[in-house]
Amino acid sequence: MHALYLHNAQCVLGDMLHFAVYDLKQNLEIFYRAFIRSGIATRFGAGEPKYTVGMSGAEMATDHLSIFRNIDE
């Protein structure tokens, strides 16, 4: 069970980064640093289902960007 959960979470994270870089044209290093600052990385790491299995990578990337933009304002 945990192996399946871990695999799905890894896929979501990879899909998020791929979508951010190739579709949203974000710089990977800047995006990833912002992902950590946004608080989503902590919630993802804690296994919060909303982020590990409840969203696609694209949804998580756009959610992250909206949260990060609010932090910077």
C-alpha positions as CSV (number, residue, x, y, z in Angstrom):
1,M,0.0,0.0,0.0
2,H,2.7,2.5,0.9
3,A,4.7,1.7,-2.2
4,L,1.7,2.6,-4.3
5,Y,1.1,5.8,-2.4
6,L,4.8,6.8,-2.7
7,H,4.8,6.1,-6.4
8,N,1.7,8.2,-7.0
9,A,3.1,11.1,-4.9
10,Q,6.4,10.9,-6.9
11,C,4.4,11.0,-10.2
12,V,2.4,14.1,-9.1
13,L,5.6,15.9,-8.1
14,G,7.3,15.1,-11.3
15,D,4.2,16.0,-13.4
16,M,4.0,19.3,-11.5
17,L,7.6,20.2,-12.3
18,H,7.3,19.1,-15.9
19,F,4.1,21.2,-16.3
20,A,5.7,24.2,-14.7
21,V,8.8,24.2,-16.8
22,Y,7.5,23.1,-20.2
23,D,3.9,24.4,-20.2
24,L,4.1,27.4,-17.9
25,K,7.6,28.3,-19.0
26,Q,8.9,28.7,-15.4
27,N,12.5,28.5,-14.5
28,L,12.9,25.2,-12.6
29,E,15.2,26.4,-9.9
30,I,13.1,29.5,-9.1
31,F,9.9,27.5,-9.3
32,Y,11.2,24.8,-6.9
33,R,12.5,27.3,-4.4
34,A,9.1,29.1,-4.5
35,F,7.4,25.7,-4.1
36,I,9.3,25.2,-0.9
37,R,8.5,28.7,0.4
38,S,4.8,28.4,-0.4
39,G,4.2,25.8,2.2
40,I,2.8,23.3,-0.2
41,A,6.1,21.3,-0.1
42,T,5.7,20.9,3.7
43,R,2.1,19.7,3.3
44,F,3.1,17.4,0.4
45,G,5.9,16.0,2.5
46,A,3.5,15.4,5.4
47,G,1.4,13.3,3.1
48,E,-1.6,15.6,2.9
49,P,-3.9,13.8,0.5
50,K,-5.0,17.0,-1.2
51,Y,-1.5,17.3,-2.7
52,T,-0.3,13.8,-2.9
53,V,-3.2,12.1,-4.6
54,G,-6.0,14.7,-4.8
55,M,-4.5,16.9,-7.5
56,S,-2.8,16.4,-10.8
57,G,0.6,17.8,-11.3
58,A,-0.8,20.6,-13.4
59,E,-3.3,21.5,-10.7
60,M,-0.6,21.5,-8.1
61,A,1.6,23.8,-10.2
62,T,-1.1,26.3,-10.8
63,D,-2.2,26.2,-7.1
64,H,1.4,26.7,-6.1
65,L,1.8,29.7,-8.4
66,S,-1.4,31.4,-7.1
67,I,-0.3,30.9,-3.5
68,F,3.3,32.1,-4.2
69,R,2.0,35.2,-6.0
70,N,0.0,36.1,-2.9
71,I,3.1,35.7,-0.7
72,D,5.1,38.1,-2.8
73,E,2.5,40.8,-2.9
